[in-house]
């Protein structure tokens, strides 16, 4: 209870709980993911091996945490694009799924005279 009160005093009278820390992506991680064509498991294995052999490298989280981080950062279309190229990415595009009908002629208002 004391910690809550101290937290509230430090935050202008409102208790502000600390957010959960979560794994963040870097450009290097995205580069490895792209090189592995969106394969999350292979990317995790490569980064884990790299962290073991390179001193000072940040520890890679568990595969489940890493998978969630990828899904949080990239949508399904972006992952499909890494795996299968632009055509695969477009299959997840909302606008690519619409029927492309020719535009209908404008309706003219007909007012009885």
C-alpha positions as MATLAB code, in Angstrom:
seq = 'XXXXXXXXXXXXXXXXXXXXXXXXXXXXXXXXXXXXXXXXXXXXXXXXXXXXXXXXXXXXXXXXXXXXXXXXXXXXXXXXXXXXXXXXXXXXXXXXXXXXXXXXXXXXXXXXX';
ca = [
       0.000    0.000    0.000;
       2.853    2.345    0.818;
       4.323    1.863   -2.682;
       0.986    2.770   -4.248;
       0.762    5.970   -2.238;
       4.368    6.881   -3.088;
       3.650    6.155   -6.741;
       0.557    8.368   -6.654;
       2.477   11.225   -5.034;
       5.218   10.939   -7.653;
       2.658   10.981  -10.496;
       0.529   13.977   -9.618;
      -1.907   12.200   -7.317;
      -2.733    9.334   -9.676;
      -1.400    5.814   -9.210;
       0.404    4.906  -12.422;
       1.457    1.253  -12.573;
       4.644    0.459  -14.417;
       4.059   -1.077  -17.830;
       5.097   -4.597  -18.567;
       8.470   -4.696  -20.281;
       8.312   -6.334  -23.683;
      10.786   -7.235  -26.357;
      11.384   -4.511  -28.946;
      12.528   -4.940  -32.522;
      15.562   -3.298  -34.048;
      16.452   -2.760  -37.684;
      18.959   -5.618  -37.448;
      16.231   -8.021  -36.361;
      14.022   -6.951  -39.249;
      16.951   -7.424  -41.648;
      17.502  -10.983  -40.411;
      13.760  -11.680  -40.663;
      13.761  -10.426  -44.246;
      16.839  -12.497  -45.084;
      15.017  -15.551  -43.690;
      11.951  -14.720  -45.850;
       9.685  -14.142  -42.844;
      10.471  -17.486  -41.189;
      10.200  -16.561  -37.522;
      11.678  -19.799  -36.164;
      14.744  -19.650  -38.431;
      15.224  -15.983  -37.543;
      15.083  -16.821  -33.838;
      17.631  -19.621  -34.265;
      20.023  -17.346  -36.178;
      19.748  -14.538  -33.645;
      20.234  -16.956  -30.739;
      23.384  -18.395  -32.340;
      24.626  -14.878  -33.082;
      24.057  -13.803  -29.465;
      26.074  -16.792  -28.197;
      29.080  -16.121  -30.435;
      29.152  -12.314  -30.334;
      30.175  -10.722  -27.042;
      27.952   -7.873  -25.885;
      24.971   -8.940  -27.997;
      21.577   -8.637  -26.383;
      20.014  -11.896  -25.222;
      17.234  -13.147  -27.485;
      13.954  -13.938  -25.697;
      12.161  -17.255  -25.873;
      10.786  -18.339  -29.220;
       7.196  -17.713  -28.067;
       8.035  -14.162  -26.947;
       9.929  -13.544  -30.166;
       6.981  -14.835  -32.209;
       4.563  -12.519  -30.372;
       6.906   -9.578  -30.941;
       7.007  -10.277  -34.686;
       3.211  -10.533  -34.833;
       2.917   -7.275  -32.880;
       5.301   -5.477  -35.244;
       4.274   -6.887  -38.642;
       0.792   -7.562  -39.937;
      -0.105  -10.702  -41.885;
       0.300   -8.946  -45.234;
       3.829   -7.799  -44.410;
       4.823  -11.319  -43.331;
       3.254  -12.763  -46.477;
       5.272  -10.272  -48.529;
       8.495  -11.462  -46.904;
       7.554  -15.072  -47.577;
       6.134  -14.870  -51.067;
       6.794  -11.439  -52.528;
       4.514   -8.644  -53.622;
       1.791  -10.901  -55.021;
       1.480  -12.688  -51.667;
       1.343   -9.358  -49.841;
      -1.423   -8.122  -52.104;
      -3.545  -11.177  -51.320;
      -3.893   -9.724  -47.801;
      -4.713   -6.246  -49.090;
      -8.305   -5.277  -48.379;
      -8.504   -3.174  -51.513;
      -7.054   -5.955  -53.650;
     -10.016   -8.163  -52.757;
     -12.673   -5.776  -53.994;
     -14.373   -6.383  -57.276;
     -13.197   -3.802  -59.816;
     -16.408   -2.864  -61.532;
     -16.464   -0.143  -64.124;
     -17.887    3.090  -62.743;
     -21.607    3.504  -63.255;
     -22.779    6.539  -65.312;
     -23.831    9.437  -63.062;
     -27.503    9.624  -62.337;
     -29.152   12.786  -63.432;
     -31.773   14.246  -61.224;
     -35.052   14.354  -63.061;
     -37.424   16.832  -61.652;
     -40.962   16.834  -62.946;
     -41.871   20.116  -64.512;
];
